[in-house]
Amino acid sequence: MGSLSPDCSEVFPDFSLALLTNRELKLDLKPLFGHAVTKWLEVTDAKTIEWVERAVHNDALKPDNDEMKQSSSAMDLFRIIGEAVEFLRKLQWPDEVENAKFATFLARVVHTI
């Protein structure tokens, strides 16, 4: 397992100075992680059919309880959707336009279910 170089100033010139002066490090992470969020959305999209098929395959096709008549596959899919939406919400992406693009992409994925 690799380790960080003790002198991060080669990569982030303001890093050492920020540590020494207790200043806020002004580093724009959007360019570094925006691609990762997009990739996560693409993987989520690609896996959706597999998740639906697995949920239906494992379903006993009986209501979970007397109050709610849906079967376990419906509940599994709502849980998966909820987790994806919650993940995106917790990112608190600072760029509203990019955040809207991420949310729209996820909405299209959910629509295919």
Steps between C-alpha positions, in 0.01 A plus 500: 500500500641836401545796725477872446820685451589695815540808282161547333609845391629351174143418398313762702729803542274668757459182708803545729436869545135433586604247764757732651276803515176316580341655192219346303643310207336633186495202271228457241406134519234515228742427215652211697176332606247608239616221271465248785139605564423467129662156493297393807181607323599305187574187704171542685322524165675189367420296814132600522367217283706248697359635830142483372546145371657389830225664706226333294680165499532501881141616554248258649228705324302529821416823683750592770217574743125561513528880499724530198418265216825533303743212493862503608636583153315832498639582844852398392484729200371794704788443745755499214353819353493665842864413565609645166304821554634531855859451380461777244334729755776445757763606248370856537651576161590869501424570133121517463506440123722191530290377792186537287669304220589220745145495638350497150722209399394309812134580431538347153653188654210472746251557218630188322409286799 
